[in-house]
Amino acid sequence: MRGSSIVTSTKARRRLPWGVYLVLLPTFALLAAFAYYPALNGMVHSLFEWRPGFESPFVGFENYLTMLGDDLWWASFRNIGVIFVWAVTLMWVFPLLAAELVMSLSSERLRFVFRTLLILPLAFPAVVNVLLWQFMYDPRDGVINSLLRAVGLDGVAANWIGDPDTALVALMTIGFPWVASLPFLVFLSALQNVPAEIYQAAEVDGAGRLRRFWSIDLPMMLRDVKLLFVLAVISVLQYGMQAHIMTKGGPDNATQVPVLRMLDAAFLDTSWGYAATLGTVLFALTLGVSLVSLVLGRKAGA
Amino acid sequence: MSRTRRTNLVAGAALSVLAFAGLFPYLFMLAASVKDNEQFFASYWSPAWPVHLDNYAVAWEQVSPYLFTSFVVAGLAIAGTLVLAPAAAFVFARYRFPGRGALFGLIAALLMVPSITSLIPLFVLMRDLGILDSRLVLIIPHVTGNTVFGIVIMRTYMAQIPEEIFEAARVDGAGGVRLFLAFMLPLARPVIGTVALMTVLGVWNDYFWPLLTVQTDEFRTIPAGLAFFANQNVQQWGPLFAGYVLASLPLLALFTFLSKWFLAGIQGGIVSGK
């Protein structure tokens, strides 16, 4: 049945191709139920005191007003701000350095070996990475404190994720030196795409390694850097798994992030309408960033 | 010593340090996974003999249900995605029909909705449907997410395949379904593989959804399951690390044998904002 209608649709273009719509129907039915409906329902219920299973009174913008006065919510944005700055500086420097080093190797074989070793951590589940770092920070038996004690720096050893002063930095240091990451893959492939003639010409002109980096490598990577920047904004807005496993937003809310605040609002405070509000705001922010980058990208491309 | 050789040595040394630093936690995990608690403290920094493979037996007891559920969820999510996405992508790539642009735009727009921001309403929906705490509740979001992503990348891929390949078959009287099954699907194998791999990566990295929707221990997938397992085995270093290794093996195998698709999956996954 399905088949014959597609055939008619290609042969007789004048008639409406029902077969085509029939093929798309199950996909749209699924998306309507489990993608469009929940997304819209969340926005609608951000205006309600949402009590799933019970009557939910309409409260207008009350949840949004609550959000404006929610100090924890704003503190969580300060924290992801810090995480973001760290993510686009330190967490790019090492991958960039590694990519440059790999490309300065003269043998293809060595390049392949080091590239593989450097990205190998990507082959492990993210949760394993976080749990291993949780162990690294263990106050008594962890690697970091053991190392400090082994070299006689007992005084420096600390409860890294249990102390509000160090918890956020500890979270951000997960995965050090961050070479097994998307930025590394992006930088490396950008450098691989620089035509060899350009480098040869630079060498003829007597350009040194640093000069070459500023005048050739960086401009060649600019497009990718912009993309990585946008992705970093979007992913920091969704940051949460590491914090949930290691600190649950603590100690003393030092590692509170928007996603955890939203989940706590729903699952701890059972303020589902308020949680829907926070989710809606996070969504609007993500969408805003995506759209702004799309518009800017189009302008730059034209 | 020549200049290239010196560059190679310096770069190689620096890269070795970086690679070692990145791999250190995993090397430590491997070494500690075969130590008993006494060996863990006595030879903290180095491997120890005899190796205690029994740690793996202990860990297997607890981690295997999570692995099993993860395989089931990933397998069924892939099956669901592959029933829906390739056919829809084929239609978008190869047919002209009223509303094509708008319908495709509706799908592509979902790429901009991060799964975490609709977690709350999706949770309430699953609650209303009465399917919380089941494997089904874990499978559905992966089917939706990967169908969206799959349609977008498969459409691009399918649109690039030259029309001539299909022209000949069409002259022979092949219909749309036959063109799709006999010609397009085999040609689209690489992109189908990428989507399947992304689904597996998604199941192995999705933490909050299984954590919040499932209470029955054996319904937990690896991320939520392993976090629970870590809390159950505090100070049991050998079995703890053995469990981490077991949970990592499937992805490691994929990385080893399908590294190209694996990396495409990672890049695709991050680019699509998941």
Chai-1 contact restraints between the chains, C-beta under 6 A:
chainA,res_idxA,chainB,res_idxB,connection_type,confidence,min_distance_angstrom,max_distance_angstrom,comment,restraint_id
A,G3,B,G175,contact,1.0,0.0,6.0,A-B,restraint_1
A,G3,B,V177,contact,1.0,0.0,6.0,A-B,restraint_2
A,I6,B,G176,contact,1.0,0.0,6.0,A-B,restraint_3
A,V7,B,G175,contact,1.0,0.0,6.0,A-B,restraint_4
A,V7,B,G176,contact,1.0,0.0,6.0,A-B,restraint_5
A,P17,B,F97,contact,1.0,0.0,6.0,A-B,restraint_6
A,V20,B,V91,contact,1.0,0.0,6.0,A-B,restraint_7
A,V20,B,Y95,contact,1.0,0.0,6.0,A-B,restraint_8
A,V20,B,F97,contact,1.0,0.0,6.0,A-B,restraint_9
A,V23,B,A87,contact,1.0,0.0,6.0,A-B,restraint_10
A,V23,B,V91,contact,1.0,0.0,6.0,A-B,restraint_11
A,L24,B,A88,contact,1.0,0.0,6.0,A-B,restraint_12
A,T27,B,L84,contact,1.0,0.0,6.0,A-B,restraint_13
A,T27,B,A88,contact,1.0,0.0,6.0,A-B,restraint_14
A,F34,B,I140,contact,1.0,0.0,6.0,A-B,restraint_15
A,F34,B,T144,contact,1.0,0.0,6.0,A-B,restraint_16
A,A35,B,L110,contact,1.0,0.0,6.0,A-B,restraint_17
A,A35,B,T144,contact,1.0,0.0,6.0,A-B,restraint_18
A,P38,B,S118,contact,1.0,0.0,6.0,A-B,restraint_19
A,P38,B,P121,contact,1.0,0.0,6.0,A-B,restraint_20
A,P38,B,L122,contact,1.0,0.0,6.0,A-B,restraint_21
A,P38,B,L125,contact,1.0,0.0,6.0,A-B,restraint_22
A,A39,B,V113,contact,1.0,0.0,6.0,A-B,restraint_23
A,A39,B,S118,contact,1.0,0.0,6.0,A-B,restraint_24
A,N41,B,P121,contact,1.0,0.0,6.0,A-B,restraint_25
A,G42,B,S118,contact,1.0,0.0,6.0,A-B,restraint_26
A,G42,B,I120,contact,1.0,0.0,6.0,A-B,restraint_27
A,G42,B,P121,contact,1.0,0.0,6.0,A-B,restraint_28
A,P52,B,V124,contact,1.0,0.0,6.0,A-B,restraint_29
A,P52,B,R127,contact,1.0,0.0,6.0,A-B,restraint_30
A,A98,B,L18,contact,1.0,0.0,6.0,A-B,restraint_31
A,L101,B,A11,contact,1.0,0.0,6.0,A-B,restraint_32
A,L101,B,A14,contact,1.0,0.0,6.0,A-B,restraint_33
A,L101,B,L15,contact,1.0,0.0,6.0,A-B,restraint_34
A,S104,B,T7,contact,1.0,0.0,6.0,A-B,restraint_35
A,S104,B,A11,contact,1.0,0.0,6.0,A-B,restraint_36
A,L105,B,N8,contact,1.0,0.0,6.0,A-B,restraint_37
A,L105,B,A11,contact,1.0,0.0,6.0,A-B,restraint_38
A,S106,B,T4,contact,1.0,0.0,6.0,A-B,restraint_39
A,S106,B,N8,contact,1.0,0.0,6.0,A-B,restraint_40
A,F114,B,L15,contact,1.0,0.0,6.0,A-B,restraint_41
A,L117,B,A19,contact,1.0,0.0,6.0,A-B,restraint_42
A,L118,B,A19,contact,1.0,0.0,6.0,A-B,restraint_43
A,P121,B,G22,contact,1.0,0.0,6.0,A-B,restraint_44
A,A123,B,L251,contact,1.0,0.0,6.0,A-B,restraint_45
A,A123,B,L252,contact,1.0,0.0,6.0,A-B,restraint_46
A,A123,B,F255,contact,1.0,0.0,6.0,A-B,restraint_47
A,F124,B,S248,contact,1.0,0.0,6.0,A-B,restraint_48
A,P125,B,W204,contact,1.0,0.0,6.0,A-B,restraint_49
A,P125,B,S248,contact,1.0,0.0,6.0,A-B,restraint_50
A,P125,B,L251,contact,1.0,0.0,6.0,A-B,restraint_51
A,A126,B,N205,contact,1.0,0.0,6.0,A-B,restraint_52
A,V127,B,P223,contact,1.0,0.0,6.0,A-B,restraint_53
A,V127,B,L226,contact,1.0,0.0,6.0,A-B,restraint_54
A,V128,B,Y244,contact,1.0,0.0,6.0,A-B,restraint_55
A,V128,B,S248,contact,1.0,0.0,6.0,A-B,restraint_56
A,L131,B,A230,contact,1.0,0.0,6.0,A-B,restraint_57
A,L132,B,P25,contact,1.0,0.0,6.0,A-B,restraint_58
A,L132,B,M29,contact,1.0,0.0,6.0,A-B,restraint_59
A,P177,B,L18,contact,1.0,0.0,6.0,A-B,restraint_60
A,P177,B,A21,contact,1.0,0.0,6.0,A-B,restraint_61
A,V179,B,L18,contact,1.0,0.0,6.0,A-B,restraint_62
A,V179,B,G22,contact,1.0,0.0,6.0,A-B,restraint_63
A,A180,B,G22,contact,1.0,0.0,6.0,A-B,restraint_64
A,L182,B,I270,contact,1.0,0.0,6.0,A-B,restraint_65
A,I234,B,G273,contact,1.0,0.0,6.0,A-B,restraint_66
A,Q238,B,P114,contact,1.0,0.0,6.0,A-B,restraint_67
A,Q238,B,I116,contact,1.0,0.0,6.0,A-B,restraint_68
A,M241,B,Y207,contact,1.0,0.0,6.0,A-B,restraint_69
A,I245,B,A227,contact,1.0,0.0,6.0,A-B,restraint_70
A,V259,B,I116,contact,1.0,0.0,6.0,A-B,restraint_71
A,A266,B,I120,contact,1.0,0.0,6.0,A-B,restraint_72
A,A275,B,I120,contact,1.0,0.0,6.0,A-B,restraint_73
A,A276,B,I120,contact,1.0,0.0,6.0,A-B,restraint_74
A,G279,B,T117,contact,1.0,0.0,6.0,A-B,restraint_75
A,G279,B,I120,contact,1.0,0.0,6.0,A-B,restraint_76
A,L282,B,T117,contact,1.0,0.0,6.0,A-B,restraint_77
A,F283,B,T117,contact,1.0,0.0,6.0,A-B,restraint_78
A,T286,B,P114,contact,1.0,0.0,6.0,A-B,restraint_79
A,L287,B,M112,contact,1.0,0.0,6.0,A-B,restraint_80
A,S290,B,M112,contact,1.0,0.0,6.0,A-B,restraint_81
